[in-house]
C-alpha cells in the first residue's frame, strides 16, 4: 500500500499545481481583458463536455488462470460509460466499465487429482471440477483530472474482480492515465493504462476433519489496459462504431494459486452527447 500512497500524494500535488496555474492564468486574463470571441456553431475539439455509453462484443477472448491454460473464450462483453464535467472551472471526468470474460474449463472424466479438470484451491489443495463454462467479471470505476488537452486524464480508479469459481471477490484502488475519444472527429483514438497494486479478498476454509477454521487473504497485482478507435460516419447522428483491444496481466500475491491474464479484441456501437 505504501506505493499507492506515494502515487496518490504525487497525483494530489500535480492537481494542486494545475489548479494554481489555472488560477494564475485566470487572474492574468482578468487583468488584461480581451474582446469576446464571435459565436461559432462548431466548437474546437475538446471544448465541449462529452458523455458517452458504449457496448462491445469481445471476440474470442483468451483466458489464463487456475482453470484455463489459454482457452479461447465464448460470448463475452464490455460496457463502458464516461462523462466530462467541471468543478470550480477545473476539468474532471468519471468513468464506469464492466467486462465479462466467458471461457470453457476443460476436464476429463471424474478421478483422483492430478488430472485434467483439477483446480488448485486457495488452501493449496486440488479439487476436481467438471467441464463447464466459467466467467471472470471486472467492475471498474474511475475519476480523473485532465492533464493534457483535449482529453488526457490522470485517474484514480477502483477495480472489483469476481470469478464463477470458488474464489473470493478481490477489490482495491489504483492509479493511471486515460484518454477519452474525441467524438467531434470522424476518427479518434482512445486508451487507458491502470495499475492496481493490491487487490484483496478474504476466504474462509472450514476443515471438517479437524474442526478448525482458517481465513486466507488473497491478493493480486493487476495491470489493466484498453486501446481503441471510434468511427463516427454520420455527422448529424450521435452514434459511433467502436473497435479495440482490452486485457490485463495479473500477478499472484499471497494465497493466490497462480498468475493469469485476459486478452480480447472487441467491436461495438455507442451513443454520445455534448
C-alpha positions in Angstrom: 0.0 0.0 0.0 3.0 2.3 0.5 3.4 2.6 -3.3 -0.2 3.5 -3.7 0.0 6.2 -1.0 3.1 7.7 -2.7 1.4 7.7 -6.1 -1.7 9.3 -4.6 0.3 12.0 -3.0 2.1 12.7 -6.3 -1.2 12.9 -8.0 -2.6 15.3 -5.4 0.5 17.6 -5.8 0.0 17.5 -9.6 -3.6 18.5 -9.2 -2.7 21.3 -6.8 -0.1 22.6 -9.2 -2.6 22.5 -12.1 -5.2 24.3 -10.1 -2.7 27.0 -9.0 -1.5 27.5 -12.6 -5.1 27.8 -13.8 -5.9 30.4 -11.1 -2.9 32.4 -12.1 -3.9 32.4 -15.7 -7.4 33.4 -14.8 -6.1 36.4 -12.9 -3.8 37.4 -15.8 -6.8 37.2 -18.2 -8.9 39.3 -15.8 -6.2 42.0 -15.6 -6.0 42.2 -19.4 -9.4 41.8 -20.8 -9.7 40.7 -24.5 -12.6 41.1 -26.9 -15.3 38.4 -26.6 -14.9 35.9 -29.5 -17.6 35.7 -32.0 -20.1 32.8 -31.6 -19.4 29.7 -33.6 -21.6 26.7 -34.1 -18.6 24.4 -34.4 -16.6 24.3 -31.2 -12.9 23.2 -31.3 -12.1 19.6 -30.4 -12.1 19.1 -26.6 -14.0 22.3 -25.6 -17.5 20.7 -25.3 -18.1 18.4 -22.4 -18.6 14.8 -23.7 -20.8 12.0 -22.4 -21.0 8.6 -24.0 -22.1 5.0 -23.4 -20.9 2.0 -25.5 -21.5 -1.7 -25.6 -18.9 -4.1 -27.2 -18.8 -7.7 -28.2 -15.5 -9.4 -27.2 -14.2 -11.6 -30.0 -12.7 -14.9 -28.8 -11.1 -13.7 -25.6 -8.1 -15.8 -24.4 -8.0 -16.6 -20.6 -5.1 -17.8 -18.5 -5.9 -18.6 -14.8 -6.0 -21.6 -12.4 -8.7 -23.3 -14.6 -7.7 -22.2 -18.1 -4.3 -22.5 -19.8 -5.2 -20.0 -22.6 -8.6 -21.4 -23.5 -10.4 -19.4 -26.2 -13.4 -17.6 -24.9 -17.1 -17.8 -25.5 -19.7 -15.0 -25.9 -18.3 -12.1 -23.8 -19.0 -8.4 -23.4 -17.8 -5.0 -22.4 -19.9 -2.0 -21.3 -18.5 1.5 -20.8 -19.7 4.9 -19.7 -17.8 8.2 -19.3 -18.7 11.8 -18.7 -16.7 15.1 -18.5 -17.6 18.0 -16.2 -16.0 20.9 -14.4 -15.7 21.8 -10.7 -14.7 25.4 -10.0 -13.6 25.6 -13.7 -11.3 22.6 -13.3 -11.8 19.7 -15.8 -12.8 16.3 -14.4 -14.2 13.1 -15.8 -15.9 10.0 -14.3 -16.0 6.5 -16.0 -17.5 3.1 -15.4 -16.6 -0.1 -17.1 -17.8 -3.7 -16.8 -16.2 -6.6 -18.6 -17.3 -10.3 -18.6 -14.9 -12.9 -20.0 -16.6 -16.3 -20.6 -14.5 -19.4 -21.3 -14.6 -23.2 -21.1 -12.9 -25.1 -18.2 -11.9 -28.5 -19.8 -11.9 -31.6 -17.7 -11.6 -35.4 -18.3 -13.7 -38.0 -16.6 -14.0 -37.9 -12.8 -11.0 -39.2 -11.0 -8.3 -38.5 -8.4 -6.1 -35.4 -8.8 -3.9 -34.5 -10.5 -5.7 -34.9 -13.8 -7.3 -32.6 -16.4 -10.1 -30.8 -14.6 -8.3 -30.4 -11.2 -8.0 -26.8 -10.0 -5.7 -25.6 -7.2 -7.7 -24.0 -4.4 -6.6 -21.2 -2.1 -5.6 -23.6 0.7 -3.2 -25.4 -1.7 -5.4 -28.5 -2.3 -6.5 -29.8 -5.7 -10.2 -30.0 -6.4 -11.7 -31.8 -9.4 -14.3 -29.6 -11.2 -16.4 -30.9 -14.1 -16.1 -29.4 -17.5 -18.1 -26.2 -17.5 -18.5 -22.7 -18.9 -16.9 -20.2 -16.4 -16.9 -16.4 -16.3 -14.5 -13.8 -14.9 -16.0 -10.4 -14.3 -14.4 -7.0 -13.7 -16.2 -3.9 -12.5 -14.2 -0.7 -12.7 -14.9 2.9 -11.7 -12.6 5.9 -12.2 -12.4 9.7 -11.5 -9.9 11.8 -13.4 -8.4 15.2 -13.7 -7.4 16.5 -17.1 -3.6 16.9 -17.5 -3.4 17.4 -21.3 -5.7 18.8 -23.9 -8.0 17.7 -25.2 -8.9 14.6 -23.2 -6.0 13.0 -21.4 -6.7 12.4 -17.7 -4.7 11.3 -14.6 -7.2 9.0 -12.9 -7.7 7.3 -9.5 -9.7 4.0 -10.1 -11.4 1.2 -8.2 -11.4 -2.4 -9.5 -13.5 -5.3 -8.3 -12.9 -8.8 -9.7 -15.0 -11.9 -9.3 -14.9 -15.4 -10.7 -17.6 -18.2 -11.0 -15.1 -20.5 -9.3 -14.9 -20.8 -5.5 -12.6 -17.8 -5.1 -13.4 -14.6 -3.2 -14.2 -11.2 -4.8 -11.0 -9.1 -4.7 -11.0 -5.3 -5.0 -8.8 -2.3 -4.4 -7.6 1.1 -5.7 -5.2 2.0 -8.4 -3.8 4.9 -10.5 -3.1 5.5 -14.1 -4.0 7.5 -17.2 -7.0 7.6 -19.6 -7.6 9.2 -22.9 -11.2 9.7 -23.9 -12.3 9.6 -27.5 -12.9 12.9 -29.3 -16.4 12.4 -30.8 -16.1 15.7 -32.7 -13.8 13.8 -35.1 -14.8 11.2 -37.6 -11.9 9.0 -36.4 -10.5 9.2 -32.9 -8.1 7.1 -30.7 -8.5 6.4 -27.0 -6.7 4.4 -24.4 -6.4 3.6 -20.7 -3.5 2.2 -18.6 -4.2 1.5 -14.9 -2.2 -0.2 -12.2 -3.8 -1.8 -9.1 -1.0 -2.8 -6.7 -3.1 -4.5 -4.0 -6.5 -6.1 -4.9 -7.5 -8.1 -1.8 -10.3 -10.5 -0.7 -10.8 -12.8 2.2 -11.7 -16.5 2.0 -12.7 -18.8 4.9 -11.9 -22.5 4.8 -13.6 -24.9 7.3 -11.8 -28.2 7.9 -14.4 -30.7 8.8 -11.8 -33.3 9.8 -10.0 -31.1 12.4 -12.9 -28.7 13.1 -10.6 -25.7 12.5 -11.3 -22.5 10.6 -8.7 -20.7 8.5 -9.1 -17.2 7.0 -7.0 -16.6 3.9 -6.3 -13.2 2.5 -5.9 -13.4 -1.3 -4.0 -10.6 -3.1 -3.4 -9.8 -6.7 -1.4 -7.1 -8.6 -3.1 -6.1 -11.8 -2.2 -4.0 -14.8 -5.3 -3.2 -16.9 -5.2 -1.7 -20.4 -7.6 -0.7 -23.2 -6.7 0.7 -26.6 -9.3 1.6 -29.3 -10.6 3.8 -32.0 -14.1 5.3 -32.6 -15.5 5.9 -36.0 -18.4 8.5 -36.4 -19.6 8.1 -40.0 -22.6 10.3 -39.7 -22.1 14.0 -38.6 -25.7 14.5 -37.5 -26.2 11.2 -35.8 -24.9 10.9 -32.1 -23.6 7.4 -32.7 -20.2 5.8 -33.4 -18.6 2.5 -34.1 -16.1 1.2 -31.5 -13.1 -1.1 -32.2 -10.2 -2.0 -29.9 -8.2 -4.4 -27.7 -8.7 -4.9 -24.0 -6.9 -7.0 -21.4 -4.9 -7.3 -18.2 -2.0 -9.0 -16.6 -2.5 -10.5 -13.1 0.5 -11.2 -10.8 -0.3 -13.6 -8.0 0.2 -12.3 -4.5 -0.5 -14.1 -1.1 -2.7 -17.2 -1.2 -3.3 -16.8 -5.0 -2.7 -20.1 -6.7 -1.4 -18.7 -9.9 -0.9 -15.6 -12.0 -3.0 -15.0 -15.1 -4.2 -12.7 -17.9 -7.1 -11.9 -20.2 -6.9 -10.6 -23.7 -9.6 -9.8 -26.4 -10.4 -7.8 -29.4 -13.8 -6.1 -29.5 -16.3 -4.3 -31.7 -19.4 -2.4 -30.8 -21.6 0.7 -31.0 -22.0 3.7 -28.8 -24.0 6.9 -28.3 -22.7 10.2 -27.2 -23.9 13.7 -26.3 -22.3 17.1 -25.9 
